[in-house]
Amino acid sequence: MSYLETTAEFYKEAAKTPQVGLCCISTPPLQFPNLKIPEIMQQMNYGCGTTIHPTELRGNPKILYIGVGGGLEALQFAYFCRRKGSVIAIDPVAEMREVAKQNLQLAAKDNDWFDPEFVEILAGDAFSLPVPDASIDVIAQNCLFNIFEPQDLQRALQEVYRVLKPKGRLIMSDPIATRPIPASLQSDERLRAMCLSGAMTYDEYIYSLINAGFGQIEVRARRPYRLLDTHSFALDTPLMLESLDSVSFKVPIPSDGACVFTGKTAVYHGIDSYLNDRAGHLLQRGNPLAVCDKTAKKLAEKFPEEIIISDSTWHYNGGGCC
Ligand SMILES: C[S@@+](CC[C@H](N)C(=O)[O-])C[C@H]1O[C@@H](n2cnc3c(N)ncnc32)[C@H](O)[C@@H]1O
């Protein structure tokens, strides 16, 4: 069996027997007014963060959700996009698709605004998405792509890029590793399927997105997710996994490199009321301007005495440069 088949087997079991916190830490799902999440969906919350960012859901977007799980996030997306077929959710595991359908029927009983026809559940996998080129506004995946080996991750990202409309968004939540995970753990297919040993480092993860063609990447959250301890994982020192929530935009990569926003700001504190860097940035004295990491570096090098760069907050929600 390949590791992808092991993964499919693993989630077949996880569909038949819901297990709280099976692969990921059990964080409470986002709640919204008049949204009632069935208990079974909460138990099948197999994600490590969230891909629900209401600000990305303006203008009735067409949504594609990869790896439906118990249907929790498909329901949350449908909460914002209440139209028939507005959310397409795919999964290669028949048992998972079936359970997700049942869970959405349950959700319809508890939520009078919800019609299960808002979500279309289709057979399909991340490497061959069952939709035409440039047809989707928002694609989301939670805690799936980290399972893929690097060359498969690149294939999945290229497939996402194919079906996204220009300016479309890829919203992801995945574990990342604070140092490279030893090969012995990476090759453990079951640990990989459990989202515990396939994680890349932050730099590798961001590089994969840029390599697939995404010109702008925004980090929405970064927090501790799971510690691989020395006893259970035969490590010399503990290894912290973090979960990273991000939004990547299908926009051209600028000639000087992609814009990656991690929550940095640039603050001008010179004698004039503002500073114009003649590269498209106007900084009012004392007013933090959100900047991408590339611009932060350039401004720090060019104006070391007049500009302070604040640290990454790992939470960026729009605005600022680029
Ligand atoms: C870790 S679970 C995450 C489920 C859901 N996103 C959530 O947050 O609860 C991974 C999901 O991806 C599905 N999956 C496994 N291999 C896949 C593939 N190659 N393409 C798409 N989905 C896949 C699994 O069946 C499972 O539903």
The ligand as a MOL file (V3000), in Angstrom:
LIG
                    3D

  0  0  0     0  0            999 V3000
M  V30 BEGIN CTAB
M  V30 COUNTS 27 29 0 0 0
M  V30 BEGIN ATOM
M  V30 1 C -7.5230 15.2000 8.6550 0
M  V30 2 S -9.0490 14.9010 7.8480 0 CHG=1
M  V30 3 C -9.6790 16.5430 7.7970 0
M  V30 4 C -11.1570 16.6020 7.5970 0
M  V30 5 C -11.7600 18.0020 7.6110 0
M  V30 6 N -11.0370 18.8690 6.7060 0
M  V30 7 C -11.7670 18.5880 9.0140 0
M  V30 8 O -11.1330 19.6430 9.2160 0
M  V30 9 O -12.3920 18.0260 9.8950 0 CHG=-1
M  V30 10 C -8.5580 14.5870 6.1600 0
M  V30 11 C -9.7130 14.4000 5.1730 0
M  V30 12 O -9.1720 14.3150 3.8410 0
M  V30 13 C -9.6710 13.1720 3.1880 0
M  V30 14 N -8.6450 12.7190 2.2270 0
M  V30 15 C -7.7210 11.7470 2.3690 0
M  V30 16 N -6.9660 11.6570 1.2660 0
M  V30 17 C -7.4090 12.6190 0.4090 0
M  V30 18 C -7.0280 13.0260 -0.9020 0
M  V30 19 N -6.0280 12.4470 -1.5540 0
M  V30 20 N -7.7290 14.0260 -1.4780 0
M  V30 21 C -8.7570 14.6370 -0.8300 0
M  V30 22 N -9.1530 14.2840 0.4070 0
M  V30 23 C -8.4910 13.2930 1.0220 0
M  V30 24 C -9.9670 12.1970 4.3070 0
M  V30 25 O -10.8920 11.2020 3.9160 0
M  V30 26 C -10.5050 13.1260 5.3810 0
M  V30 27 O -11.8690 13.3810 5.1810 0
M  V30 END ATOM
M  V30 BEGIN BOND
M  V30 1 1 1 2
M  V30 2 1 2 3
M  V30 3 1 2 10
M  V30 4 1 3 4
M  V30 5 1 4 5
M  V30 6 1 5 6
M  V30 7 1 5 7
M  V30 8 2 7 8
M  V30 9 1 7 9
M  V30 10 1 10 11
M  V30 11 1 11 12
M  V30 12 1 11 26
M  V30 13 1 12 13
M  V30 14 1 13 14
M  V30 15 1 13 24
M  V30 16 1 14 15
M  V30 17 1 14 23
M  V30 18 2 15 16
M  V30 19 1 16 17
M  V30 20 1 17 18
M  V30 21 2 17 23
M  V30 22 1 18 19
M  V30 23 2 18 20
M  V30 24 1 20 21
M  V30 25 2 21 22
M  V30 26 1 22 23
M  V30 27 1 24 25
M  V30 28 1 24 26
M  V30 29 1 26 27
M  V30 END BOND
M  V30 END CTAB
M  END
